[in-house]
Amino acid sequence: MNCGVIQAVERVVGTVCARADQTLRHDKPKMPWQVGKSGFSWCKYLDHCKAKGAPVKLFKDPFPYLKNGFKVGMKMEGIDPDHPSFFCVLSVADVQGYRMRLHFDGYPDNHDFWVNADSMDIFPAGWCEKNNHKLQPPKGYLPSSFNWGSYLKMSRSQAAPRNLFANKTGSSICPNAFRLGMKLEAVDRKNSSMVCVATVSDLIDSRILVHFDSWDKMYDYWADPTSPYIHPVGWCKEHGHKLTPPHTYKSSNEFSWDIHLRETKSSAAPARAFKQRPSSGFRRGMRLECVDPWVTSLIRVSTVEDVKNHQVKIRFDGWPKEYSFWVDDDSPDIHPIGWCQKTGHVLEPPLEDSLTAPDSVGCPTPGCRGVGHIKGHKYSSHNNTLNCPYAPQNLNKDNMVPDRLIGKPENYECLSDQSEQEKSMKLEGSNLAGRPQEGRNPVGRPPKWRRIDTSSETKLPMALDNVEIKNEDDEKDRKRKKRRIEEEDSSSESKPLASSNDVQHELHEAVWEPGYEPNPDSNLPSFWVKHSIYLSDYTKQVASLGNPVSWSEAEVARFVASIPGCESKARTFLTQKYSSGMVF
C-alpha cells in the first residue's frame, strides 16, 4: 500500500514539473528566426538582421556529395593534429552528421578530436605500411610487433572500408616540384610574425610537411603549394622581412643561406614550386556556420567580423567580442549557411539576450549550457565556472589538456639541431640532439623537451657515479649511528623497545621527509638508513633467539608480538599451521 502511494505521489510530482517546464517554454518569448519549438531558420534570421550569407564559391569544399558512412568503433590510421609528423591508430568514438570524433587507441579521451568525413588526414588501415610511413601503434604496443589483422581480431572491431575515405591514393609521389629535404622559408603558424628556416620533411600527394630547422616536430604543419605560409629561399630578404634562423645561430645576421645549404648538403626548393593562392574574398558582416573552438562538437551561427590577408575573424552571433577568433579562409571548420541542415548536424542558434544572464541551475557563465569541459572530451559537461571552457579565466588557456606525448620538462632532454641522418636527407626517426653551442644564445621559438631514455648505455657511468657517492654517504652514516648506539649501550645495559607513538611519528616523517628523492632514478639505491634506526633493537633480539629459519611457530609469534602495533597479529601466527621460521 505504501509503495502504491509513493508511486502515485511521484507521478503527480512528475506531471506538475512537466507542466511547469512547458509553461516556462510558452512564457519564453519566441525569436523571429525560430521555426517550431527550437528550430532555426536562416532565411528568417538573415531577413531579421538585414544581412547576407557568405557565397558558396568562397568555401573550399562547400557541401559534401556523399553521406558519412563511418560508424562508431571503426578503426583507421590518421595524422595527429597536435603532432603532424605522427601517423596513429584511431577509432571512431562519435558521429554527428558529416563529422566524427576520433580517439587515439590506448590513450584517454581528453585527446580526442573532430574531423569531417572527407578529411585528407585520415587513411584506411594498412596505409602507412603500403606507403612507407611509420605508424605509431596504440599505447603498450611496439611498432615492430603491431599487426592490423591480429589487433582487429583481439579488439573485436573492424577497419573502416576504403571507399569511405576521400584520400583514395595518399601516395608519397609528389606531382609538384617539391622534394624531400629541400629548404624553404615558412611562417610559424603559432606566431605568424615569425618566418623561419624550414625543410620539406615529408610528402603526401600534393602536400608537404614543413619542419622548422632545430625546432621540435610539434610545430610542423602540412601545406600545399598554394599555401600563403610557405615561401622560396630569399623571400624575406626580398620583402624586407626578418628571417628567424635555427636556434644554433646567435642572431639572424650570422645566418647565410649559401653556407646553410652547403653545411646541410641540401638544395633550395625552386621558385616555380610555390603557387600562392589569392585571398578568398570574404567581407565583413557575411554570415556562415563555424565550429566552436572551445567545444569542438558544436557548430554555431557566426559572422565575419574582420578580414586580414588569408584569414577571417569569426564572432558567434549574440556573443561578446571577447569570444572572437581568427581562422584561415580555407579552414575545414567554416561552412556556408545550410551546411548543418544538409549534413544532419545540430546548429547552435544565436545567443539570445535572455541567455546572457547566469542560469541558476547549470553553469553560471553567461550563454553556457554546461556543454563541454576544459579537460577535453573525457567530460561532456560541467556545472561550474572552474571547468567551463567559456569562463573568462579559461579563454586564453591553451594547455589545459596535457600533451599526449610530452611530459614534464624536467624529465626531457632538448631536441637538437639537425642530426646526421637529416643532414644526409634520410629524415628518419626522431630528431634528437644537443643544446646550442656554448656561448651562443638560441634564436626563435625554443624547442620542446623529449623524454630521457634511462635504459641507454650512455647513462650508466653517471648512474654508477651517483651510486658510489650515495654508498659513501651511507657508510659514514652507518659508522656515526653505530658509534652513537655503542655509547648508549655502554651507559645502559638494558633499553626498552620503542613505543608505538615513536614508531608512528617516525613513519609520518618517513613519508613526508623520506631523506631521498620521491621519484629517484631506477639505477640509484634508496637511502634507507633513516628507516632502519628502530630496527637495531629488534635485530639484537633476533640474534638472541638464533637463526630465524629454525624458529618454531611460538618463537615467530613471540617476535611479532614484540613489534609495536603488531600485537594483535601474533595470534594469527599461532593459529596458522604453516607459520614456522622458514615460512616467516
C-alpha positions as CSV (number, residue, x, y, z in Angstrom):
1,M,0.0,0.0,0.0
2,N,2.8,2.4,0.9
3,C,4.6,1.6,-2.4
4,G,1.4,2.4,-4.3
5,V,1.1,5.8,-2.5
6,I,4.7,6.6,-3.2
7,Q,4.4,5.8,-6.9
8,A,1.2,7.9,-7.1
9,V,3.0,10.9,-5.5
10,E,5.9,10.5,-7.9
11,R,3.5,10.6,-10.9
12,V,1.8,13.7,-9.6
13,V,5.2,15.4,-8.9
14,G,6.4,14.5,-12.4
15,T,3.3,15.8,-14.0
16,V,3.5,19.1,-12.1
17,C,7.2,19.5,-13.1
18,A,6.5,18.8,-16.8
19,R,3.6,21.3,-16.9
20,A,5.7,23.9,-15.1
21,D,8.5,23.4,-17.7
22,Q,6.1,23.6,-20.5
23,T,4.6,26.8,-19.1
24,L,8.1,28.3,-18.9
25,R,8.7,27.4,-22.5
26,H,5.5,29.0,-23.6
27,D,6.2,32.1,-21.5
28,K,9.6,32.5,-23.1
29,P,9.3,34.9,-26.0
30,K,9.8,33.4,-29.4
31,M,12.5,34.9,-31.5
32,P,11.7,36.0,-35.1
33,W,14.0,33.4,-36.6
34,Q,12.6,30.4,-34.7
35,V,10.7,27.7,-36.5
36,G,8.6,25.4,-34.3
37,K,9.8,24.9,-30.7
38,S,13.5,25.1,-31.1
39,G,14.2,25.2,-34.9
40,F,16.3,27.8,-36.6
41,S,15.6,29.4,-40.0
42,W,18.5,31.1,-41.9
43,C,16.0,32.9,-44.2
44,K,14.1,34.5,-41.3
45,Y,17.3,35.3,-39.5
46,L,19.0,37.0,-42.4
47,D,15.8,38.9,-43.1
48,H,15.6,40.0,-39.5
49,C,19.3,41.1,-39.4
50,K,19.3,42.5,-42.9
51,A,22.4,40.5,-43.6
52,K,23.7,38.2,-46.3
53,G,25.3,34.8,-46.2
54,A,28.8,34.2,-47.4
55,P,28.7,33.0,-51.1
56,V,29.2,29.3,-51.6
57,K,32.0,29.9,-54.0
58,L,34.2,31.3,-51.2
59,F,34.5,27.9,-49.5
60,K,37.0,25.3,-50.4
61,D,34.6,22.3,-50.2
62,P,31.1,23.8,-49.6
63,F,28.9,20.8,-49.5
64,P,29.7,17.0,-49.4
65,Y,28.4,14.9,-52.2
66,L,28.1,11.7,-50.2
67,K,26.8,10.7,-46.8
68,N,29.0,10.0,-43.8
69,G,29.4,6.2,-43.9
70,F,31.7,5.9,-40.8
71,K,30.3,4.1,-37.8
72,V,31.3,4.2,-34.2
73,G,34.0,1.6,-33.4
74,M,35.6,1.6,-36.9
75,K,39.4,1.8,-36.9
76,M,41.8,3.7,-39.2
77,E,45.1,5.5,-39.5
78,G,45.4,9.2,-39.2
79,I,47.6,12.3,-38.6
80,D,47.8,13.6,-35.1
81,P,46.7,17.3,-35.3
82,D,49.0,18.2,-32.3
83,H,52.0,16.3,-33.8
84,P,51.5,16.4,-37.6
85,S,54.5,14.2,-38.3
86,F,52.9,11.2,-36.4
87,F,50.6,8.7,-38.0
88,C,48.5,7.0,-35.3
89,V,45.9,4.3,-34.8
90,L,42.5,5.9,-34.4
91,S,38.9,4.8,-33.6
92,V,35.6,6.5,-34.4
93,A,34.2,7.5,-31.0
94,D,31.2,9.5,-32.1
95,V,29.4,10.6,-35.3
96,Q,27.4,13.7,-35.8
97,G,26.2,14.4,-39.3
98,Y,29.2,14.7,-41.6
99,R,31.6,15.0,-38.7
100,M,33.1,12.4,-36.4
101,R,35.2,12.3,-33.2
102,L,38.4,10.3,-33.4
103,H,40.0,8.6,-30.5
104,F,43.7,7.6,-30.1
105,D,43.7,3.9,-29.2
106,G,45.3,3.3,-25.8
107,Y,45.1,7.0,-24.7
108,P,42.5,8.9,-22.6
109,D,39.5,10.6,-24.2
110,N,41.0,14.0,-23.4
111,H,42.9,13.9,-26.7
112,D,40.0,13.1,-29.0
113,F,39.4,15.4,-31.9
114,W,36.8,16.1,-34.5
115,V,37.2,15.9,-38.3
116,N,35.0,16.0,-41.3
117,A,34.3,12.7,-43.0
118,D,36.2,13.9,-46.2
119,S,39.3,14.9,-44.2
120,M,42.6,14.3,-46.1
121,D,44.3,13.5,-42.8
122,I,42.7,10.0,-42.3
123,F,43.6,6.8,-44.1
124,P,42.5,3.2,-44.2
125,A,44.2,0.6,-42.1
126,G,47.5,-0.5,-43.7
127,W,48.1,2.7,-45.5
128,C,51.3,3.5,-43.6
129,E,52.8,0.2,-44.4
130,K,51.9,0.4,-48.0
131,N,53.3,4.0,-48.4
132,N,56.5,3.6,-46.3
133,H,55.3,5.7,-43.4
134,K,56.0,4.9,-39.7
135,L,52.8,4.0,-37.9
136,Q,52.6,4.9,-34.1
137,P,50.8,1.8,-32.6
138,P,48.4,2.1,-29.6
139,K,49.9,2.6,-26.2
140,G,51.5,-0.5,-25.0
141,Y,52.4,-1.9,-28.4
142,L,55.8,-1.9,-30.1
143,P,55.9,-0.7,-33.8
144,S,57.8,-3.9,-34.7
145,S,55.2,-6.2,-33.3
146,F,52.0,-4.4,-34.2
147,N,49.8,-6.1,-36.8
148,W,46.5,-4.8,-38.0
149,G,45.0,-8.3,-38.5
150,S,45.7,-9.5,-35.0
151,Y,44.8,-6.2,-33.4
152,L,41.4,-6.1,-35.1
153,K,40.8,-9.7,-34.0
154,M,41.8,-9.1,-30.4
155,S,39.8,-5.8,-30.1
156,R,36.8,-7.4,-31.9
157,S,36.5,-4.4,-34.2
158,Q,36.5,-3.7,-37.9
159,A,38.6,-1.5,-40.1
160,A,36.8,1.3,-41.9
161,P,36.2,0.4,-45.5
162,R,38.5,2.0,-48.0
163,N,35.7,3.5,-50.1
164,L,34.7,5.8,-47.2
165,F,38.0,7.8,-47.4
166,A,38.3,10.9,-49.5
167,N,42.1,10.4,-49.8
168,K,42.0,7.5,-52.3
169,T,45.7,7.4,-53.2
170,G,47.7,9.1,-50.5
171,S,50.9,8.4,-52.5
172,S,54.3,9.7,-51.4
173,I,55.0,10.6,-55.1
174,C,54.5,14.3,-55.2
175,P,53.4,15.7,-58.6
176,N,54.8,19.2,-57.8
177,A,58.4,20.4,-57.8
178,F,59.0,19.8,-54.0
179,R,61.3,17.0,-53.0
180,L,62.3,15.5,-49.7
181,G,64.9,17.6,-47.9
182,M,64.5,20.8,-49.8
183,K,64.8,24.1,-47.9
184,L,62.4,27.0,-47.8
185,E,61.2,29.9,-45.6
186,A,57.9,29.3,-43.8
187,V,55.6,31.1,-41.4
188,D,55.2,29.8,-37.8
189,R,51.5,29.0,-37.6
190,K,51.5,29.6,-33.8
191,N,53.2,33.0,-34.2
192,S,52.5,34.5,-37.7
193,S,55.1,37.3,-37.2
194,M,57.9,34.8,-37.5
195,V,59.3,33.5,-40.8
196,C,61.8,30.7,-40.2
197,V,64.2,28.4,-42.0
198,A,62.4,25.2,-42.8
199,T,62.7,21.8,-44.5
200,V,60.4,19.6,-46.5
201,S,60.4,16.6,-44.2
202,D,57.5,14.5,-45.7
203,L,55.3,14.3,-48.8
204,I,51.8,13.1,-49.4
205,D,50.2,13.7,-52.8
206,S,50.5,17.4,-53.4
207,R,51.1,18.3,-49.7
208,I,54.4,18.8,-48.0
209,L,55.2,18.6,-44.3
210,V,57.0,21.8,-43.2
211,H,59.6,21.3,-40.4
212,F,61.4,24.2,-38.8
213,D,65.2,23.5,-38.6
214,S,66.2,22.9,-34.9
215,W,62.6,23.0,-33.7
216,D,60.5,20.3,-32.2
217,K,58.3,18.4,-34.6
218,M,55.1,19.5,-32.8
219,Y,55.5,22.8,-34.7
220,D,55.4,21.1,-38.1
221,Y,52.4,21.5,-40.3
222,W,51.1,20.3,-43.7
223,A,50.8,22.7,-46.6
224,D,50.1,22.5,-50.3
225,P,52.0,24.6,-53.0
226,T,49.2,27.2,-52.9
227,S,49.6,27.9,-49.2
228,P,50.4,31.6,-48.3
229,Y,52.6,30.4,-45.4
230,I,55.5,29.0,-47.4
231,H,58.0,31.0,-49.5
232,P,61.1,30.2,-51.5
233,V,64.6,30.8,-50.2
234,G,65.4,34.5,-50.2
235,W,61.8,35.7,-49.8
236,C,62.5,37.5,-46.5
237,K,65.4,39.4,-47.9
238,E,63.5,40.4,-51.0
239,H,60.5,41.7,-49.0
240,G,62.4,43.2,-46.1
241,H,61.2,40.7,-43.5
242,K,63.3,39.4,-40.7
243,L,64.2,35.7,-41.1
244,T,64.5,33.6,-38.0
245,P,67.4,31.1,-38.4
246,P,67.9,27.8,-36.5
247,H,68.4,28.3,-32.8
248,T,72.2,27.5,-33.0
249,Y,72.7,30.9,-34.5
250,K,73.2,33.9,-32.2
251,S,71.5,36.3,-34.5
252,S,69.9,36.4,-37.9
253,N,72.8,38.5,-39.2
254,E,75.1,35.5,-38.8
255,F,72.9,33.3,-41.0
256,S,73.6,32.8,-44.6
257,W,71.6,30.6,-46.9
258,D,74.6,29.6,-49.0
259,I,76.5,28.4,-46.0
260,H,73.5,26.6,-44.5
261,L,72.7,24.8,-47.7
262,R,76.3,23.8,-48.0
263,E,76.6,22.6,-44.4
264,T,73.3,20.6,-44.6
265,K,74.1,19.2,-48.1
266,S,70.7,20.2,-49.3
267,S,69.1,22.3,-52.0
268,A,66.5,25.1,-52.0
269,A,63.0,24.4,-53.3
270,P,62.7,26.0,-56.8
271,A,60.6,29.2,-57.0
272,R,58.3,27.6,-59.5
273,A,57.1,25.2,-56.8
274,F,55.3,28.0,-54.9
275,K,51.9,29.0,-56.3
276,Q,50.3,31.2,-53.7
277,R,46.6,31.4,-54.0
278,P,44.7,34.7,-53.7
279,S,42.6,35.6,-50.7
280,S,39.1,34.0,-50.8
281,G,37.1,37.2,-50.8
282,F,35.2,37.2,-47.5
283,R,33.7,40.5,-46.4
284,R,32.7,41.9,-43.1
285,G,29.2,41.1,-42.0
286,M,28.8,37.9,-44.0
287,R,27.1,35.1,-42.2
288,L,28.2,31.5,-42.0
289,E,28.4,28.4,-39.8
290,C,31.6,27.7,-37.8
291,V,32.9,25.1,-35.4
292,D,33.2,26.3,-31.8
293,P,37.0,26.2,-31.0
294,W,36.3,25.8,-27.2
295,V,33.7,23.0,-27.6
296,T,34.6,21.5,-31.0
297,S,31.5,19.2,-31.0
298,L,29.3,22.3,-31.6
299,I,28.7,24.4,-34.7
300,R,27.3,27.9,-34.2
301,V,25.7,30.7,-36.2
302,S,28.6,33.1,-36.9
303,T,29.6,36.4,-38.6
304,V,32.7,37.5,-40.3
305,E,33.9,40.4,-38.1
306,D,37.1,41.2,-39.9
307,V,39.3,40.1,-42.8
308,K,43.1,40.2,-43.0
309,N,45.1,38.7,-45.8
310,H,44.2,35.0,-45.9
311,Q,42.4,34.9,-42.5
312,V,39.0,35.9,-41.3
313,K,37.9,36.9,-37.8
314,I,34.8,35.0,-36.6
315,R,32.4,36.1,-34.0
316,F,29.5,34.0,-32.7
317,D,26.2,35.8,-33.1
318,G,25.0,37.2,-29.8
319,W,28.3,36.5,-28.0
320,P,30.6,39.3,-26.6
321,K,33.6,40.4,-28.7
322,E,35.9,38.6,-26.2
323,Y,35.0,35.3,-27.9
324,S,36.1,36.4,-31.4
325,F,38.9,34.4,-33.0
326,W,40.9,34.2,-36.3
327,V,40.8,31.2,-38.7
328,D,42.2,30.6,-42.2
329,D,39.8,31.4,-45.0
330,D,40.1,27.9,-46.3
331,S,39.7,26.2,-42.9
332,P,37.6,23.0,-42.9
333,D,35.8,24.3,-39.8
334,I,33.9,27.1,-41.6
335,H,30.9,26.2,-43.7
336,P,28.3,28.1,-45.8
337,I,24.8,28.6,-44.4
338,G,22.7,25.5,-44.6
339,W,25.6,23.1,-44.2
340,C,24.4,21.7,-40.9
341,Q,20.9,21.2,-42.2
342,K,22.1,19.3,-45.3
343,T,24.6,17.1,-43.4
344,G,22.3,16.4,-40.4
345,H,24.4,18.3,-37.8
346,V,22.9,20.3,-35.0
347,L,23.3,24.1,-35.4
348,E,23.6,26.2,-32.3
349,P,21.4,29.3,-32.8
350,P,22.4,32.9,-31.9
351,L,22.8,33.7,-28.2
352,E,19.6,35.3,-27.0
353,D,19.5,38.2,-24.6
354,S,17.7,36.1,-22.1
355,L,20.6,33.7,-22.0
356,T,23.2,36.2,-21.2
357,A,22.1,36.1,-17.6
358,P,23.6,33.3,-15.5
359,D,21.5,30.1,-15.2
360,S,20.7,29.2,-11.7
361,V,20.6,25.5,-12.5
362,G,23.5,24.9,-14.8
363,C,26.8,26.7,-15.4
364,P,26.8,30.3,-14.1
365,T,28.8,31.5,-17.1
366,P,26.5,33.7,-19.3
367,G,25.5,31.9,-22.5
368,C,26.9,28.5,-21.4
369,R,24.6,25.5,-21.3
370,G,27.0,23.3,-19.4
371,V,28.3,21.5,-22.6
372,G,32.0,20.7,-22.9
373,H,34.8,20.7,-20.4
374,I,38.3,22.4,-20.2
375,K,39.9,18.9,-19.9
376,G,38.8,17.8,-23.3
377,H,36.3,15.1,-24.4
378,K,36.8,13.0,-21.3
379,Y,34.0,15.0,-19.7
380,S,31.0,16.0,-21.8
381,S,29.5,18.6,-19.4
382,H,30.2,20.8,-16.4
383,N,28.3,22.8,-13.9
384,N,30.7,25.4,-12.6
385,T,33.0,28.2,-13.9
386,L,36.1,26.3,-12.9
387,N,35.6,23.7,-15.6
388,C,33.8,25.9,-18.1
389,P,35.6,26.5,-21.4
390,Y,33.8,29.8,-21.8
391,A,34.7,31.2,-18.4
392,P,36.9,34.4,-18.7
393,Q,39.7,32.8,-16.8
394,N,39.9,29.9,-19.2
395,L,39.5,31.6,-22.6
396,N,43.3,32.1,-23.2
397,K,44.5,28.9,-21.6
398,D,46.0,26.6,-24.3
399,N,47.5,23.9,-22.2
400,M,44.5,22.7,-20.1
401,V,44.8,19.3,-21.7
402,P,48.3,17.8,-21.2
403,D,50.2,16.8,-24.3
404,R,49.7,13.3,-25.3
405,L,53.4,12.5,-25.9
406,I,55.3,15.1,-23.9
407,G,55.5,15.1,-20.2
408,K,57.2,17.2,-17.6
409,P,60.2,19.3,-18.7
410,E,62.5,18.0,-16.0
411,N,62.2,14.5,-17.5
412,Y,63.0,15.6,-21.0
413,E,66.1,16.5,-22.9
414,C,66.2,19.2,-25.6
415,L,65.7,18.4,-29.2
416,S,68.7,19.4,-31.2
417,D,69.6,20.9,-34.4
418,Q,69.7,18.6,-37.4
419,S,71.0,15.1,-36.8
420,E,73.5,13.5,-39.2
421,Q,70.7,11.5,-40.7
422,E,68.8,14.6,-41.5
423,K,71.9,16.2,-43.0
424,S,72.2,13.3,-45.3
425,M,68.4,13.8,-46.1
426,K,67.3,10.5,-44.8
427,L,65.0,12.2,-42.4
428,E,64.1,9.1,-40.5
429,G,63.4,8.7,-36.8
430,S,63.3,11.3,-34.1
431,N,65.4,14.5,-34.3
432,L,67.4,14.0,-31.1
433,A,70.1,16.5,-30.5
434,G,72.2,18.5,-28.2
435,R,71.8,22.1,-26.9
436,P,73.1,25.2,-28.7
437,Q,76.8,25.6,-28.8
438,E,78.4,27.1,-25.7
439,G,78.4,30.9,-25.7
440,R,75.6,31.1,-28.3
441,N,72.0,32.2,-27.4
442,P,69.0,30.4,-29.0
443,V,67.1,32.4,-31.6
444,G,63.4,31.9,-32.3
445,R,61.0,29.6,-30.6
446,P,62.7,27.3,-28.1
447,P,62.4,23.6,-28.8
448,K,60.3,21.3,-26.7
449,W,61.7,18.6,-24.5
450,R,61.9,14.9,-25.1
451,R,61.9,12.1,-22.6
452,I,65.3,10.9,-21.4
453,D,65.9,7.2,-22.2
454,T,67.1,5.9,-18.9
455,S,67.8,2.5,-20.4
456,S,70.5,3.9,-22.7
457,E,74.0,2.7,-22.0
458,T,75.3,6.3,-22.2
459,K,73.5,7.0,-18.9
460,L,75.3,4.2,-16.9
461,P,78.5,6.0,-16.0
462,M,76.6,8.9,-14.4
463,A,74.3,6.5,-12.6
464,L,77.3,4.5,-11.2
465,D,79.0,7.7,-10.0
466,N,75.8,8.6,-8.1
467,V,75.7,5.1,-6.6
468,E,79.2,5.4,-5.3
469,I,78.5,8.8,-3.8
470,K,75.4,7.5,-2.1
471,N,77.2,4.5,-0.8
472,E,80.0,6.6,0.7
473,D,77.4,8.8,2.5
474,D,75.5,5.7,3.7
475,E,78.8,4.2,5.1
476,K,79.5,7.4,7.0
477,D,76.0,7.5,8.4
478,R,76.2,3.8,9.5
479,K,79.5,4.4,11.3
480,R,78.2,7.5,13.0
481,K,75.0,5.8,14.2
482,K,76.9,2.7,15.2
483,R,79.2,4.8,17.4
484,R,76.2,6.5,19.0
485,I,74.5,3.2,19.7
486,E,77.6,1.7,21.3
487,E,77.9,4.8,23.6
488,E,74.2,4.4,24.6
489,D,74.7,0.6,25.2
490,S,77.7,1.3,27.4
491,S,75.7,3.7,29.6
492,S,72.8,1.4,30.0
493,E,72.7,-2.4,29.8
494,S,69.1,-2.7,29.0
495,K,67.0,-0.4,26.9
496,P,63.1,-0.6,26.4
497,L,61.8,-1.2,22.9
498,A,60.5,1.9,21.0
499,S,56.9,2.9,21.9
500,S,54.1,2.8,19.3
501,N,54.0,6.6,19.4
502,D,57.6,6.9,18.4
503,V,57.2,4.4,15.6
504,Q,54.1,6.3,14.3
505,H,56.0,9.6,14.4
506,E,58.9,8.1,12.6
507,L,56.6,6.6,9.9
508,H,55.0,10.0,9.4
509,E,58.4,11.6,8.9
510,A,59.4,8.8,6.7
511,V,56.6,9.5,4.3
512,W,56.8,13.3,4.3
513,E,60.6,13.6,4.8
514,P,61.9,10.3,3.4
515,G,65.5,11.5,3.1
516,Y,65.7,10.6,-0.7
517,E,64.1,11.8,-3.9
518,P,60.4,10.9,-4.2
519,N,61.0,9.8,-7.8
520,P,64.6,8.5,-7.8
521,D,66.4,7.2,-10.8
522,S,65.8,3.5,-11.3
523,N,69.5,2.9,-11.1
524,L,70.0,4.6,-7.8
525,P,69.5,2.7,-4.4
526,S,67.1,4.2,-1.9
527,F,68.6,6.0,1.1
528,W,67.2,3.5,3.6
529,V,69.5,4.3,6.6
530,K,66.9,6.6,8.2
531,H,64.3,3.9,8.1
532,S,66.5,1.3,9.8
533,I,67.1,3.3,13.1
534,Y,64.4,1.5,15.0
535,L,65.4,-1.9,13.7
536,S,68.6,-2.1,15.7
537,D,66.7,-3.2,18.9
538,Y,64.9,-6.0,17.0
539,T,68.0,-7.2,15.3
540,K,69.6,-7.8,18.7
541,Q,66.5,-9.7,19.8
542,V,66.7,-11.8,16.7
543,A,70.3,-12.6,17.3
544,S,69.5,-13.8,20.8
545,L,66.9,-16.2,19.5
546,G,69.2,-17.7,17.0
547,N,68.7,-18.2,13.3
548,P,65.1,-17.2,12.3
549,V,65.0,-20.0,9.8
550,S,64.9,-22.5,12.7
551,W,62.2,-20.7,14.7
552,S,59.1,-22.5,15.8
553,E,55.6,-21.2,15.5
554,A,55.7,-19.9,19.1
555,E,59.0,-18.1,18.6
556,V,57.7,-16.4,15.4
557,A,54.6,-15.3,17.3
558,R,56.7,-14.0,20.2
559,F,58.8,-11.9,17.9
560,V,55.8,-10.5,16.0
561,A,54.2,-9.6,19.4
562,S,57.3,-7.6,20.4
563,I,56.9,-5.2,17.4
564,P,54.8,-2.1,18.4
565,G,51.5,-2.2,16.6
566,C,51.7,-5.9,15.7
567,E,50.5,-7.4,19.0
568,S,47.1,-8.4,17.5
569,K,48.8,-10.2,14.6
570,A,50.7,-12.6,16.9
571,R,47.7,-14.7,17.4
572,T,47.3,-15.3,13.7
573,F,50.8,-16.8,13.5
574,L,49.9,-19.1,16.4
575,T,46.8,-20.4,14.7
576,Q,48.4,-21.0,11.4
577,K,49.7,-24.5,10.8
578,Y,52.5,-23.4,8.4
579,S,54.0,-20.4,10.2
580,S,57.5,-21.6,11.1
581,G,60.6,-19.6,10.8
582,M,61.3,-20.9,7.3
583,V,57.9,-19.6,6.0
584,F,58.2,-16.4,8.0
